[in-house]
Amino acid sequence: MFRLSKRCLTTSASRGLATTSQLHQRVPMSKFDPETDVRENMAKLQRNVDIVKSRLRRPLTLSEKIVYGHLDEPETADIVRGESYLRLRPDRVAMQDATAQMAMLQFISSGLPKVAVPSTIHCDHLIEAQLGGEKDLTRAKDINAEVYNFLSTAGAKYGAGFWKPGSGIIHQIILENYAYPGIMLIGTDSHTVNGGGLGGVFVGVGGADAVDVMADIPWELKCPKVIGVHLTGEISAWTSPKDVILKVADILTVKGGTGAIVEYFGPGVNSMSCTGMATICNMGAEIGATTSIFPYNERMKKYLEATDRAGIAEVSAGYHSLLNSDEGCEYDEVIEINLSELKPLINGPFTPDLCTPISEVGARAEKEGWPTEIKVGLIGSCTNSSYEDMTRSASIARQAQSKGVEFKSLFTITPGSEQIRATIERDGIDKPLRDIGGMVLANACGPCIGQWDRQDVPKGEKNTIVTSYNRNFTGRNDANPNTHGFVASPEIVTALSLAGTLNFNPETDSLLDKDGNPFMLDTPYGDELPSNGFDAGEDTYQPPPADSSAVTVDVDPESNRLELLTPFAKWDGQDYNELQLLIKVKGKCTTDHISAAGPWLKFRGHLNNISNNFLITATNAENGEMNSIKSAITGEFGAVPATGREYKAAGIGWVVVGDENYGEGSSREHAALEPRHLGGKAIIVRSFARIHETNLKKQGMLPLTFADPADYDKVQPGDKISINGLTSFAPGVPLSCTLKHGDGSTDTFALNHTFNDNQIGWFKAGSALNKMAEGK
């Protein structure tokens, strides 16, 4: 059923859609970008791909076509999978409000008058789930007025579109309006990859990368490897597209996709809706993949037409060969999945790659000591809030309602966009879910990112929740480290919430009706797209004005939410001698551990304030505690951020040592800005997650890896760390590290890095933004 093979497995792309047609009318990238033309973009993509194919003389995968088709200089670019760095020209940029603050502050610092490519800002991260959709939205607009005003005026001043709070989640808005086959879009959120469900390359990045593209500077990406996932059979019954990515996460683990694009192909692709494919791509972030992608097909065509983009569908049909892999192309490895044999899965707790069949999770929970009672079920968010998802869940709710059964667990529904909210309300899809106890939340990220004022259990109490979200790291949803979060499809979450326990398999087990009689749930069903079309709902988009000369962007010097940036200091030209070990982190350390979300989101535009959350939930290897490290100055134990500030004030540079896949998860660049702001010089780990490593480089930090991962064990509390070789810093040349222990003994070993010449320039200048300023 599931098979993993290495290299050189070939495939032939399916054929049969329309041949190239001549279109004479402009086809905009979106209705909000009338001056753009998809025809021109597609023609340029084809020209660049032709140039690259003539150079490489081999068939290309789909992802290679789109990536290489956006090369800045396709005639001369060095193209080696997993080795060379590519300079790319993305088509557009998207930013969510939490990361857009820092991105726009950096763009303002650049001194440039306008963004160079179509760009948008989306207000979705700052709305806390508390009382329900409308009340929570009203509260958020009041609490975050200063930030929303800054983003609105900054967008207007510098030419970026602004999606107001209540519009929906960035990734759903992109899928509905901006995604199309062949596009390359970068977004300041790790789940930007959601857009791969419409056949483009969508990559999550830090704000500094977004600034580069908005400033008309080529964006750098290490040439990705390509992992193929060959799908056969058909999805049916209780199995959903969510189960595909849960299985892929099981196979590849949270770091198995690092440095690679995951490309799905094969006849099984056609059994899934466009939004189902987007779900799979969305959770590709959980395996560390650069992005994920599907080939253009009829299901994408239907979705484009249903979202008023028939012109783009017609153009895409004309480039069908370009938007599919070449016959005989090669993948670095291939995973085989027979969809007809795939059963419903549930992943967790505490990591999205711990996979269990729904038929076995109850028994496993009892064996492992996981709480089996489900306190809350949560569906929706950016991963699973399509019309199809909602109608399938509603079909289950109607069955329960007809039997007089209500949810045994608390239950919430998060529409992914205003368009989804308005459409499911018009069609009565939300009503059966609400009638049996569900609460509809605002069109926002909400509990998925920790924006949840949870009151049903005390903080610290051991409990279980099930969600259709994408991420379930410790404390991710509610800041409770003892919440066991499980991830499944919306229909499985709905069924489990009716049972109120993990000891329930909807394919074989019965519920009791109001009279105590057993009944089984029928297979869920739903409509891929609304038969009456989508209802756009309220108009929540603010286009940038043609003339922004009168627009002012104010940042109050006394604000605790926003702060203008001060350039970081340049490298002094010397090796780093006897830096202080700040903390040796033990075990998993995601960006949530490095820079927590939840209540800290309000400080995303104020670097000094948000730096007070630096590594406060990471585990100190010295004592096994969180946010408790020993000061080399006072000998007292204190908080990580405070100790970092103490060293900075004393002129002492410091180093963080970490474990495997350091910085996995979100794209938040605050996790890189904070150590730099607090006086850090280097992060030395066994391995990095891709986005975080790049973000650290952008801010003038040294992300380094142990040449021998076992050298991690040589690092002792209180060590002084010297990093030598910086005076001759060069690509591919390891640096040397010397540890000076408390007893005077030393250890010396090699440190690897992935810096190229351009990135070494960032380090020497003090940051990528400083380097940009030097070139003006």
N, C-alpha and C positions, 0 to 999 in steps of 0.2 A: 504493500500500500504506500509506504513512504520510503524512498530510497535516495541516498545521497551519493553522488559520484563526483569525481574530480576531472576537471579540464576537458576540453576538446569534444564535448557532446554537442552535436549539431541539431538544428531544427529547420524546418521550412515554414515560412509564414503563410497563413491562409490567404487566399485571394478571393475576389468576387464582388467587391464594391465598385462604385462608379469609377470610370476612367477620367483622366484629366479633362476638365471643361474650361472654356475661356470665359472668365467673368469680367465684365466691363464696368461694374459699379464698385465704388469703394466699399470694403467690408471692414468696419472698425473692429478693433480688439475688444471693445465693449461699447455699450450705448453711452457710456460716460467719457469715451475717448474718441470723439467723431473725427479727429484729425489723423488718426492712425489707420493702417490698412494691413489686415492679416495677409492679403495676397502678396504684398511686398515682403513681409516677414517670411512667408513660406518660400517664396522664390529665392530669397537670400539664403535661407536654411538649405535649400536644395543645392544652390551653387557651392556653398561651403562644404557640404557633404561630398559632392562630386570631386572637389579639390582634394579632400582628405582621402577618399577612396582611390584616387589616382596615385596618391603617394604611398598609402599602406598596401595597396594591391591585395585586399582581402575583403570578404563580406563583413558587414558591421551589424552589431546588435542594434535594437531600436534606441536604447539609451545612449549608445555611442554616437548614433546619428544626431541626436538632439544636442548632446553635450558638445561634440566636435563641430557641429553646425553653428555653434555660437562662439567659436574661437575668434579672438581678436585678429589673429594673423594665421589663418588656416594653411597658408602656403609654406610657412616656416616653423610652425609650432612643433615642439618635441612632444611626441605622443607615445607614452609607454605606460600601460596600465599598472597602477600601484607604485609608480616611480616618479614620473615627470610631473611638473606643475603646469597647469593649464591657465592661460589668461583668457577669460571669457567675458562676453557682453550680454548679460541677461536682458530680457525684454521689459521687465518691470519689477517693482519692489512693493512689498506689503509689510506693514508694521502694526502689531497690536499695541494697545495703549500703555501697557506696563513697560515694554521695551522701547516704544516710540519716543518716550520722554528723553531717554539718554541718547537715542539715535538723532533726534532733532536737535538736542543740545550740542551734540558733536557736529552736526551739519551747520548749525549757526556759527560754531567756532571756526569752520572752514572759510567763512567769509564769502561763500558763493551766493549768487542772487536767486537761483532757481534750481530745482531738481532736473537732471538731464534725461531721465526716463519717467514714464508714467508711474506714479507712486501713490499709495493710499495709507491712511491711518484708520484703525478700527478700534472702537471702544467696547471691549468685551471682558477685560480682566479685573476691573475694579468694582464689580457689582457683587455684593455679598448676599448669598442666599440666606434668608431669615424668615420672612413672613409670607412670601409668595411674589409672583412676577411683578405686578404693578407697584406694590408697596416697596419692594426692594429696589426697583428702578428709580422711583421717586427719591428714596433715601440716598442712593448712590449719586444721583445728579447733584444733590445738596452737598454731600460730604466731599465729593471730588470736583466741585465747581472750578476750583483754581486750576487743576490739572486739565480738565476738559477745555477750559478757555485757552490755556497755553497751547494745547494740541490743535485746537480749532484755528487759532490765529496763526500758529506756526505753519500749518498746512496751507492756509490762505496766502500767507506771505511768500512761501517758497514753492508753491505750485503743487501741493499734494492734496488729493481728495480726502474728505473727512467723513467717516461713517459714525454717526452720533451714537451715544449709549442707547441700547435698546434695538440697534440694528441687527445684532446677532454676532455669532462667533466668527472671527476672521476667516477661518478655513471654509466654513459653509458659504460665506459671502463670496469668497474667491471662486469656489466651485460654481456658484449660481451666476456669477457675472464676469469673471476675469480669466478663468482657466480655459484652455483650449488645446487641442492636439498640437504638439510641436513647440509650444512656448517654453521658455526658460524663465522662471520667476524665483526670486529669493525673498524670504520672509523672515522677520525677526522672531520666530517661534519655531521650536523643533518640529511641530506637527504641520508645518507648511507643506510637508510631503503628501498630505491629504490629496492635493491636486493631481497627483499621478493617476488618479482614477479617471481623469479626462485626457490621458495620453501625453502629458507634458513632463518636463523635468522641473520639479519644485523642491527647493532646498532650504532647510532652516539654517540661519546664520546669526551671528551677533550683530549688534547695531553698527559696529565699525565697518563691517563688510557692506551693510546697506548704505552707509555713507559713501563708501568708495563708488558704488554703482550710481547713486544719486549725483555724485560729483563727476561722473563720466570717466572714471578710472576703471580699467579692466579688473574684474574680480578673479582672484586666484583660488584654484581648487586643485588639490592633488588628483591626478588622473585616476578615476575610480576603477576598481575591478568590477566585474559584472557577474552576479550570481543569478542563474536562471532557475525559475520555479515552473516546472512543466505540469500543467493541470490537465487531467483527463476526467472523464465521467461528468456527472451533473450533480449540482446541489439540490437537495430535496428534503421534505419533511421538516424536522426540527433543526436540521443543520443550516447554517447561514454563512455568508462570507466572513463574518467575525471568526468563525472556527478555523478558517484557512490560516489567518495570520496568527491565531493562538497556537496552531500546530507548527507554523514556521518558527515562531518564537521558541517553542519547545525544542526544535531541531537545532537552531542556530545560537540560541541563548542571547542574553542582552548585549553581548559584544561581538557576536558572530558575523554581523553585517558591517562592522566597522571598515571604512575605506572602500565600500562597495555599493553599487546600485543593484537593487533586487528587481529583476525583470520577469514578469509573469507572461507565460505563453502557452499555447496548446489549445485543444478543442474545448477544454473545460472553462476557458475564459468566457465563452459565449453564454454560459448558463447563469451568469451573474449580471446584475444591473450595474449601471455606471456608478451609482452611489454606493453599491456594495463593493465595487473595486476601490472606491475612495476610502472606505473603511479599512480595507487591507493595507493600502498605502499609508494611511494615517498611523497605524500601529507599527509600521516599519521603523519608526523612530525608536521604538522599544528594543530593537535588535541592533541599534547603532548604525543602521544603513544611512548612506549619504542621501538616498531617496529610493522610492520604488515607482514602478511604472507598468502600465498595461498598453497593449497595442490598440490602435484605433479600430473600432468595430461598430456594428449597428446599434448596440446599446448606448454607446456614446452619442451617436447620431440622434437617437431618440431624445436623450437628455438635452442636447444642444437645442434641438427644435422646441422642446417643452419650456426652455428658459429663454425663448425669443432670440435664438442665435442660429437660425436656419442658414444664414449666409455663411457662417463659419463652418457649419456642417457640410455645406456644398463644396467649399474650398478644400476642406480636409479630405473629402471623398476623392477629389481630384489628385490628391497627393497620397493616396493609400499606400503605395509602395514605400514612400519615404517614411510613413508613420507606422511601419511594421518592420520587424527584423529581416535581414537578408537571408535567403536560403543558404545554409551551410555556415552560418555564423557560429562563433565559438564562445562559450561561457567559461569562466574560471572554475565554476562548479555548478552542478545541477541538482536540484531537489525534485523528486517525483511525488506528486500527490494525486491520488485517485479520489475525486470528490464524491463519487458514488459510495465509497467505503468510509468517508469521513463522518464521525459522529460528533454530537454537541460536546464542547469542551468548556472547562472553567479553569482560569489561571490565577495563581496566587496561593497563599497570601504573601505580601511584602515584596514581591518581584513579579514582573509580567511574563516570565519565562518558565514558571513552575506549573506545568500543565497536567490536568487530571480529567479524564472523561467524566461527564456529569453522572454517569451511572456508578462511578466509584468514589466520588468526592465525599459523600457522607461517611463511608467507612474509613476513608483516609483521614478525615477530620477527627474522628473519634480516636484513631490510632495516634495521630500527631498532637492531640490535645488542643485542636482549634475549636473555638466555640461553634456549635452547629446551629444555634438559634440565630436567625437573620434579623438584625435590628432594623436595618434600612435597605431598601432596594432603590437604585437610582438609574434611570435611563436617560438617554439623550446625549448632550454635549457634542463636541465637534466630531466625535468618532462615529456615533450612531444616532443621528437625529433626522434622518431623511424621511420623506413621506412614506416610503416603503417600510422603514423601521417602525414608524409610529402606527401604521395601519396593521402591521403584524402583531404588535403588542396590544393594540385595541381589540383585535379579533379574540385574543385570549381573555381580555377583560370582559367582553360581551358574554362569553361563555360562563364566566364566573358570576356575572350579574344575573344571568338567567337562572342560576342555581341558588341565588340568594347569598352568595359568598363575597366577602370583602378581603382586602389585603390583610394578612396577619402581621406583616412588617410595615413600617412607615414607607411611603413610596413617593418619589418625586420624578417629574418629567421636565427635562430641559430642552425646549425647542432650539434648534441650531441657528435659526435666523428669524427675522420678522416675517419673511415670506412663508417659512414653514409654520410658524405660529398662526398666522392669519389663515392659511390654507386648511390646517387641521381643525381650526375652530369653525371655519365655514362649513366644512364637510362633516362636522360632528365626531371627529376622530378622538379628540381629547375627552369628550364627555363620558364615555364608559370608564375610562381610566380615573377620572375625577369622581365619578359616582360610586366607585368602590373604595375610595379613600385616598386617591392620588392627589398630589399638589403640583400645579404647573408653576415652574420657576421662571425667572426672567430669561430673555434671549441672551445668554451670556455663559461664560465658562463655569462660574459658580463652584459647587463642591469638587468638580474635577481638578481644580487647581488649588483647593484649600480655602476658597472663598465661601465658607459655610459656617454660620453661627449655630453650631450643633448643640442642642439642649437635651436630647433624649437619654444620653448616658454621661456620667461624670468623666471628666478628663482623667485618663489613666486606667479606666475600667476596660477589662478585656472583653471584646465584642467582635461581631462579624457584620460586615456590610457586603452587598454584591452590587456591582455597577456594570454598565455597558461602556464605561470610559476606557482610557488607554493605559493609564499609569497607576500603579498601586504600591509605590514605595512606602516605607514606614512613615506614618504621619502625613502622608500626601494629601488626603482628603479633608481631615478634620484636626490635624496637629496632635492627635492622640497616638502615641507610639504603640499602644496595645490594640488598636483597631486593625482587625484582620480584613484587608480588602481583597475581594475576589473580582475578577473581570470575566464577563461572559457576554453573549449576545443579548439584545434587548428582550427578545422573546423568552430566553432562559431566565433572565433577571425577573421578568414579570411573573413567570410560572413559580419560581422559587419564592417570590414575595407573597404569593397566594398561600403557599405551603408554610412559609415562615421558618423553613429549616433547610440545611444543606442535605438532609436525608430525604431527598425527593428527586425522582427522575421522571419528568413529565412523559417520557416515552413508554414507561411501564407502570408507574404508580398512580394511585387514585387520590382524589380529594374527597371531602365530605360536604354534601350540600347542606342547606339550612335545616333539613330534617334529619341529618345524620346518615344519609344514604351516599354510598360511594359513587363517584363518577370520574371518568378520565377526560382530560383535555384533548380536544381534537387538534390536529396539526394546525399550527398558525398559518394564516394566509394574509396577503396584503397586496395592494396595488403598487406597481413600480413607480407610476407617475399618476397624478390626479387627472381623472377623466374630464374634468371641467377646467383644466389648466390651473396654474398657480395664481394665488391671490397675493399680490406684492405687499399688501398691508400698508402701514404708514410710510410716507416718504421720509427716510432718515439720512439721506445722503446730502452732503454739502460740497459742491464743486468749488475748486479754487477760482477766484475771480480773474478775468482777463487782465485787469490792471490792479496790482496789489500794492501800489506805491503808497496808498493811504493806510494800509494795514500796519499796525504796530504789535509787536510781541513783547510783553512785559514779564520780567521775572523779579518779584519782590525780594530784595536782599535779606529781608527778615523771614522769608518763607521757610517752613520746615518740610515742604513737599517738593520744592524746586530749587535748584542751585546751578548757576552758571559754572562751567568747568574751567579749571586752571590747568595749563599744560604740565605734564609730568616732566621731571628732570631728565636730561640726556644722560647716557652712560658716560662715566668719567674716564673711560679708556683703560681701566685697570682690571686685572682679575679680581674676583670676589674673595676676600681673605677673611676667614673666621666669622662667617655669618652665624647667627644664632638659630638653632633649631627652635621653631615656634611650637610645632606639634607634629607628632608622628601619628597619622590617622590609621586606625585599624579597620579593615573590612570595607564594605560598600560605602562609597562617598559620592553621591550624586550632586547635581547642582542644587537640589533641595537641601542637602546637608551643608553645602558651601554658602548658599544665600537663600534662606528660607523664603517661601512665598506667604500665602495667607495674609495675616495682619501687616506683614512687612511690605506688601505691594504698594502701600500708600507712599512709601519713600523711594520709589523707583526713579524719581527725578532728582533726588537729593543724595549725592554720593556719600557725603560725610555721615548722614543719618542712617542710611541703609547699611553702611559698613558695620554697624553695631550688631548685625546678624551673622557676621562672618564665622562660618564653621561652628556655630553654636549647637548643632545637633550631630556633629561628627564625634566618633568615639576616640578618645585619647588612648593610644596603646600603652601608655605608662600606668594608667590607673583604671582603665575600662570605663571611665566616666565621660559624660558629655559636658562641654563648656567648662572644663576644669583643667588648667595647665599650670605648671610651676614656672614662676618668673625667675629668670637667671639673675635679675637685679635684686629682688627683694627676698627670694626664696619662698615666697608665699604662693599659694594656689589662687588663681583668679580666672576670669572669663577670657576666652580667646581674643575677642576684639580689643578688650582693654589692655591685655598684655602686648598685643601688636602695637597699639598706640604708645604704650610705655617704651618699647624698644625704639620706635620711630622718634619719639621726643628725645631719647638719649643718643640718637645718631647711630643706632645699631640696626643693620639690615638683617633680615631673617628669611628662613626657608621653611616650607611645609613639605613633609614627606608623606606620600600616600601609597595606596595599594593598587589593585587592578581596576582598569576601566574608570579611572578617576574623572569625575565630571560628566558622567553619563546623565541622560535625561534632557532637561530643558536647554534651550539655546541661550538662556539669559547671560548676557555678558557682564552683569553685575558680579557674577562669580569670579570674573577675571579682573574687573575694575577694583573690587574691594581689597584684595591682597596688595595690589599696586598702591592704592591710596593709603593703606595702613603701613607701608614701608617694606613690603615683601620684595624679594629679588628673584626667587626661583621656586618652582614647584617640582619636586623630584619624586617620581612614582614608578610603579611597575609597568603601567600602561595608561594611556589617555583615551577618553572619548574624543571623536574628531572635532566637534564644534568647539568644545572647551579648550582644546589644545590651540586651535587657531585664535580664539578669543584672547588667550593669555599672550600669544605672540603680538597681537594687535596693540596690547597695552604696555608693551615693553618688558614683559616678564619673560623668564626663561623656563619654558616647560621642557623638562629633561626626564629621560627614563634610564633606569638601571640597565646597563649592558647585560649584567647577570642579575635576573630578578631576585636571586637569593641574597644579594647585597642589601636589600631592604632590612634583613634581619641584623645587619651590622650596626644600624643606626640606634643609638642609645639616648635616653633622656638627657637633656642638657648639652648635647654635642655642639661643638663649633664646626662649621662646615665651610671648607674652602673650595671654590670652583676655579680651576685653572684651564688655560687655553683660550680665554676670551680675546686676548690680544692678537691671536691669529685665527679667530673665529671664521670657519669656512664650512660650506655645505658638505655633509658626509663625513666630516672629521670629528670624532668623539672628543668630548671634554674630559677632564680629569677631576675627580672629587677626592678630597682628603677629609676624613672625620677625625677630630681631636676629642677624645673622650675625657670624662671627668678625672680619670686616674692618670692622664697624661699620655696614654697609649694612642696610637693612630691606626687608621685603616685607609687605604687608598684603592680606588677602583675607577673604572671608566663609566661615563654617562653618555648616552646617545641622544641625538636630537634630530629633528626633521626640518630645520631651517634651510631655506634657499637664500640666494643672494639678496633678493628683494626684502625678505623677512629679516635678515640680519641688519638691513638698513633700518627697519622699524626699531629693532632693539637699540641700535647705536643712537638713533634720534630721540629715543625715549618713548615712542609710540608710533603707530601708523599715522595718526592724526598729525603728530609733529612732523613726520616725514612729508606728508602732503603739504603742510604749510611751508616747508623748505623749498618745495618745487614751484610755489606760486610766484 
